[in-house]
Amino acid sequence: MRPLLSLRLQPSLGLSYALQDANKVVLGVDALMSNGAAVARAGTAAVAMAAKARHVPVIVACETYKLSQKVQLDAIVANELGPAADMLCTNSESKAR
């Protein structure tokens, strides 16, 4: 009987070598934002970029309770979407504070 899946865990040091034989890369992430950004541990972006350079598809796996309505713009700042008028502070509002 032939196995349905051949899986290999690879340290990042041998990443380029491992991608020669890979037909897909599966990454586990900590959270998935509403704009499609993935929040993951250090090194995950390097693996995804190396796979893209070799034209290897990347599959992102995340538990459903880790899906977020927030939008991640970069590694430090997380913003939520909303109307621009709600984010503006007028002079009358700043005097009231």
Salt bridges, closest charged atoms under 4 A:
GLU63 OE1 - LYS66 NZ 3.45
